[in-house]
Amino acid sequence: MDEFLSTKEMAWVLGRSAGTIRDMIRDGEIEGVRLPGGFRVPKAEALRLARDRIEAEAGRKLSDRDLERLIDEVIATNEQRD
């Protein structure tokens, strides 16, 4: 897992669109930074959001290491489809 995720990658993780992720960053719902190439979400924020989603939807708790592995798998799977 990189230190930052793109809005597209974060969208895959949260099951939203990249546009929704950008809106959430602009609205302050998600911590993000704006770089010349677009918005990026810090790794710590991506882990927090992924943890919240998994706990809410599946009622499971995962370690940071397991979350990172899961995020990497989601990104890799979606990159293959793209």
DOZANU-321670 format. One line per 3 residues: number of its first residue (from 1); their letters; for each residue x negated, y, z negated of C-alpha. Coordinates in Angstrom, 1 decimal. Last residue first. Layout:
<recs>
NUM	a	X/Y/Z | ...;
</recs>
This chain:
<recs>
82	drq	9.7/-1.3/15.8 | 10.5/-4.8/14.8 | 6.9/-5.6/13.8;
79	ent	6.7/-2.3/11.9 | 9.9/-3.3/10.0 | 8.4/-6.6/8.7;
76	aiv	5.1/-4.9/7.8 | 6.9/-2.1/5.9 | 9.1/-4.5/3.9;
73	edi	6.1/-6.8/3.2 | 4.0/-3.9/1.9 | 6.9/-2.7/-0.3;
70	lre	7.2/-6.2/-1.7 | 3.4/-6.4/-2.4 | 3.4/-3.0/-4.1;
67	ldr	6.4/-4.0/-6.2 | 4.7/-7.2/-7.3 | 1.6/-5.2/-8.3;
64	dsl	3.7/-2.6/-10.1 | 5.4/-5.3/-12.1 | 8.9/-6.3/-11.2;
61	krg	12.2/-6.1/-13.2 | 15.3/-7.7/-11.9 | 19.0/-6.6/-12.1;
58	aea	19.3/-7.2/-8.3 | 20.9/-3.9/-7.1 | 20.1/-1.5/-9.9;
55	eir	16.8/-3.0/-11.0 | 15.7/-3.4/-7.4 | 16.7/0.2/-6.5;
52	dra	15.1/1.8/-9.6 | 11.8/-0.2/-9.0 | 11.7/0.9/-5.4;
49	lrl	12.2/4.5/-6.4 | 9.5/4.4/-9.1 | 7.0/2.6/-6.8;
46	aea	7.6/5.1/-4.0 | 7.1/7.9/-6.5 | 3.8/6.4/-7.7;
43	kpv	2.6/5.9/-4.1 | 3.2/9.5/-3.2 | 5.9/10.3/-0.5;
40	rfg	4.8/12.0/2.7 | 6.5/14.7/4.8 | 5.3/15.5/8.3;
37	gpl	2.1/15.3/10.3 | 0.8/18.7/9.1 | 1.5/17.6/5.5;
34	rvg	4.5/18.3/3.4 | 4.4/16.6/0.0 | 7.1/14.5/-1.7;
31	eie	8.8/13.9/-5.0 | 12.3/12.6/-4.3 | 15.6/14.3/-5.4;
28	gdr	14.1/17.7/-4.9 | 16.5/18.8/-2.2 | 13.8/19.1/0.4;
25	imd	12.5/15.6/-0.6 | 16.1/14.1/-0.4 | 16.6/15.8/3.0;
22	rit	13.4/14.2/4.3 | 14.5/10.8/2.9 | 17.9/11.3/4.6;
19	gas	16.2/12.1/7.9 | 14.0/8.9/7.6 | 17.2/6.9/7.3;
16	rgl	18.1/4.9/4.2 | 17.5/1.3/3.1 | 15.3/2.4/0.3;
13	vwa	12.1/0.6/1.4 | 12.8/1.1/5.1 | 13.5/4.8/4.5;
10	mek	10.2/5.1/2.5 | 8.3/3.8/5.6 | 10.1/6.3/7.9;
7	tsl	9.5/9.1/5.4 | 5.8/8.3/5.5 | 4.3/6.5/2.5;
4	fed	1.3/8.0/0.5 | -1.6/6.3/-1.4 | -1.4/3.4/1.0;
1	m	0.0/0.0/0.0;
</recs>
